[in-house]
Structure formats: C-alpha cells, structure tokens
Amino acid sequence: MAPKNPNDASAQAQSDAAAAPAAASAPAGLAAGPGPRTRRVDRGERYHTRALVLQGLYGWLLAGGEAGVIGKQLLTTEQVAKVDVVFFHELLAGTIAAAPELRAEFAPVLDRPVAALSPVEHALLLMGAYEIKHRPEIPYRVAINEAIELAKTFGGTDGFRFVNGVLDKLAARLRGAESAPVDTGRGRQRA
C-alpha cells in the first residue's frame, strides 16, 4: 500500500534504509518480512527472546540438559520468526555455563537459600545476573526491567518485587559506576 502523504514515503524510506544494515547481518530467514521491508530487532523481539530463554532455563533447572539441545527443542519455525536467534543462543548457553558463578554473585543478597527459590525466580535471577555481569552493552536497567516484566507474566504474585530487589542490589555491586548517582552541579541525581 502506497503512503498517502509524500512525507510518509520519505520517513518509510529512511526507516527501511536504517534497517538494511541490521538485516544484512541477521541470520538467514530473520531479515525477510512481508513485502520489501526488512524486520528490525525491536524491544518486542528481545522480550520474546528472553521469554524463550526463561522457558529453557526453567526446563534446565528442573531436568538438566545441554544448552544446545534445549535451544533446538525450543526454536520451532514459529519461534524463530519471533526471536533474535543469535541473542537467544548466547543468552541461554552463557547463562547455563555461568550458572555457578552467577549464583555466587546473587546468593549474598537473597533473603533465602538459592534452593528455596521458585524455578521461575531462579531462572530470572540467573538470566538477569548474566546480562548485568557479562553483557555490559545492555544497560543494567534494561536487564532488570525485562526480568521484572517476565516475572509479572510468569512468576508468583510478588515475585517481580523480589527479582527487582535482588537484581538492583547486584547491579549496584557489579556496575557501580553505571548505577552511581551523577553530580550535575545542582545536587546529586541518579544517572
């Protein structure tokens, strides 16, 4: 469908041009979308990716297994169309591989033993801790907010508050400079 306004056509062309470099580096099958437009990785796609990683971590916590096998089981054709596949594999495999180290990071700020965590809370804390510790290009607030949203959807009634509190304390310790208040000359303000 052609845009009704010439300014809309210009905006669409700019949007498509901005998406082209991202599409060129995307895995096969992810860049193709309806018509000539390309799909861009957006917040919705990353949310779906984290939700699928949560599902994989949940299963791993209950039954064990290897990240590659879990990933293959979860990435159906329908799921591939909804997620950032590269980010999915990196987040799932990285979190599973670093799980003992990540537990050691967040265990001191828990109000209960790690063994007493629900599988959803445990998986979200592992995933959030992985992003905070090993993915510095992702702002810690994004990692925490995504974990909170997933906890609201899949966790217990107040699980999101617990996840928020633990990850916030962890971010302050692991990303102190990023989470420290900023002095703007008009008093201290948060970054």
C-alpha positions, 0 to 999 in steps of 0.5 A: 500500500502506497503512503498517502502523504509524500512525507510518509514515503520519505520517513518509510524510506529512511526507516527501511534504509536504517534497517538494511544494515541490521538485516544484512547481518541477521541470520538467514530467514530473520531479515525477510518480512512481508513485502520489501521491508526488512524486520528490525530487532525491536524491544518486542523481539528481545522480550520474546527472546528472553521469554524463550530463554526463561522457558529453557532455563526453567526446563534446565533447572528442573531436568538438566540438559545441554544448552544446545539441545534445549535451544533446538527443542525450543526454536520451532519455525514459529519461534524463530520468526519471533526471536533474535536467534543469535541473542537467544543462543548466547543468552541461554548457553552463557547463562547455563555455563555461568550458572555457578558463578552467577549464583555466587554473585546473587546468593549474598543478597537473597533473603533465602537459600538459592534452593528455596527459590521458585524455578521461575525466580531462579531462572530470572535471577540467573538470566538477569545476573548474566546480562548485568555481569557479562553483557555490559552493552545492555544497560543494567536497567534494561536487564532488570526491567525485562526480568521484572516484566517476565516475572509479572507474566510468569512468576508468583504474585510478588515475585517481580518485587523480589527479582527487582530487589535482588537484581538492583542490589547486584547491579549496584555491586557489579556496575557501580559506576553505571548505577552511581548517582551523577553530580550535575552541579545542582545536587546529586541525581541518579544517572 
